[in-house]
């Protein structure tokens, strides 16, 4: 899996506890046409837990599913709706 990020102690994060820090696709979904590349960008930042945001385009879904099925990341949250309906 990816490398872990180091969070300053002032944020109260204890990597030995059950705490989890995740990254949302809200940040980068609009910048990508390939879901797997979108996930890889987040993993390269050191995160292995991802929230799938409502703004994600349906065209990104196949790459996201592939990366998930390969065990590259965990999902901590799934917005309603995700991906966004075409009508929105």
C-alpha positions in Angstrom: 0.0 0.0 0.0 1.1 3.7 -0.2 3.3 5.4 2.3 1.7 6.9 5.4 1.6 10.7 5.9 3.0 12.2 9.0 0.4 14.4 10.8 1.6 17.0 13.3 0.9 15.9 16.9 -1.0 19.1 17.5 -3.8 17.7 15.4 -4.2 14.9 18.0 -3.6 12.1 15.5 -2.2 8.9 17.0 -1.2 6.4 14.3 -1.3 3.6 16.8 -4.9 4.2 17.6 -8.0 3.3 15.5 -8.1 6.8 14.1 -8.3 7.2 10.3 -7.5 10.1 8.1 -9.1 9.9 4.6 -8.9 11.9 1.4 -11.9 12.9 -0.6 -12.2 12.7 -4.4 -13.9 16.1 -4.2 -10.4 17.5 -4.5 -9.3 16.0 -7.7 -12.2 14.3 -9.5 -12.8 17.3 -11.8 -9.2 17.1 -12.9 -9.3 13.6 -14.3 -10.8 11.6 -17.1 -9.5 8.2 -15.7 -10.7 7.1 -12.3 -7.6 4.9 -11.7 -5.3 7.9 -12.3 -7.5 9.9 -9.9 -7.1 7.3 -7.2 -3.4 6.9 -7.9 -2.9 10.7 -7.3 -4.5 10.4 -3.9 -2.5 7.3 -3.1 0.7 9.0 -4.1 0.0 11.6 -1.4 0.2 8.8 1.2 -3.4 8.1 1.8 -4.9 4.6 1.6 -8.4 5.5 2.7 -10.7 7.5 0.3 -14.1 9.1 0.5 -15.9 8.9 -2.8 -17.6 12.3 -3.4 -20.9 13.1 -5.0 -19.2 15.3 -7.7 -17.4 12.3 -9.3 -18.4 11.7 -12.9 -19.7 8.4 -13.9 -17.0 8.0 -16.5 -14.4 7.7 -13.6 -16.2 4.7 -12.1 -14.6 1.9 -14.1 -11.1 3.0 -13.0 -12.2 3.5 -9.4 -13.7 0.0 -9.3 -10.6 -1.5 -10.8 -8.3 0.2 -8.3 -10.6 -0.9 -5.4 -10.9 -4.5 -6.6 -7.1 -4.6 -6.8 -7.0 -3.7 -3.1 -5.3 -0.4 -3.6 -7.4 1.6 -1.2 -10.2 1.4 1.3 -13.5 3.5 1.2 -14.5 5.3 4.3 -17.5 7.1 2.8 -19.7 7.1 -0.2 -21.8 10.2 -0.9 -25.4 10.0 -2.0 -25.2 10.2 -5.0 -21.9 8.8 -6.2 -21.3 9.1 -9.0 -23.5 12.0 -9.8 -26.5 11.2 -11.9 -26.1 12.4 -15.5 -29.1 14.7 -15.1 -27.3 16.7 -12.4 
